């Protein structure tokens, strides 16, 4: 969905004095965020497996943040 990404972009850009955002820019950010989320999920799954679990826990996701 584009709406949440557009809301974030509008909120941030207003503080920077930018009035308009192209739909293509919103789509591009959404696509990039999706790829980042996939990488985070993949690493979190590796951490869960390493811990002997089949369930990803919040701490697995938090550990991934340290990798960035």
C-alpha positions as CSV (number, residue, x, y, z in Angstrom):
1,X,0.0,0.0,0.0
2,X,1.2,3.5,-0.9
3,X,-0.8,5.5,1.7
4,X,1.4,4.8,4.8
5,X,4.6,5.5,2.8
6,X,3.1,8.7,1.4
7,X,2.0,9.9,4.9
8,X,5.6,9.4,6.1
9,X,7.0,11.2,3.2
10,X,4.6,14.1,3.6
11,X,5.2,14.4,7.3
12,X,9.0,14.5,6.8
13,X,9.0,16.7,3.7
14,X,6.8,19.4,5.3
15,X,9.4,19.9,7.9
16,X,12.0,20.4,5.1
17,X,9.8,22.9,3.2
18,X,9.0,20.5,0.3
19,X,5.4,20.9,-0.8
20,X,5.0,18.1,-3.4
21,X,5.9,14.5,-3.8
22,X,5.5,12.6,-7.0
23,X,3.7,9.3,-7.0
24,X,6.8,7.7,-8.6
25,X,8.8,8.8,-5.6
26,X,6.3,7.2,-3.2
27,X,6.4,4.0,-5.2
28,X,10.2,4.0,-5.3
29,X,10.4,4.4,-1.5
30,X,7.8,1.7,-1.0
31,X,9.8,-0.7,-3.1
32,X,13.1,0.1,-1.4
33,X,11.5,-0.3,2.1
34,X,10.0,-3.6,1.0
35,X,13.5,-4.9,0.0
36,X,14.9,-3.7,3.3
37,X,12.1,-5.4,5.2
38,X,12.8,-8.6,3.4
39,X,16.5,-8.5,4.4
40,X,15.5,-7.8,8.0
41,X,13.1,-10.7,8.1
42,X,15.6,-13.0,6.5
43,X,18.3,-12.1,9.1
44,X,15.7,-12.3,12.0
45,X,14.8,-15.8,10.8
46,X,18.5,-16.8,10.8
47,X,18.8,-15.5,14.4
48,X,15.7,-17.4,15.5
49,X,17.0,-20.6,13.9
50,X,20.4,-20.1,15.5
51,X,18.6,-19.9,18.9
52,X,16.8,-23.2,18.2
53,X,13.4,-21.6,17.6
54,X,10.9,-21.8,14.7
55,X,9.4,-18.5,15.7
56,X,10.8,-15.1,15.1
57,X,10.7,-13.0,18.3
58,X,11.0,-9.2,18.6
59,X,14.5,-9.5,20.0
60,X,15.5,-11.2,16.7
61,X,14.4,-8.2,14.8
62,X,16.1,-5.9,17.2
63,X,19.3,-7.8,16.8
64,X,19.1,-7.2,13.0
65,X,19.1,-3.4,13.7
66,X,22.6,-3.8,15.1
67,X,23.8,-5.1,11.7
68,X,22.8,-1.9,9.9
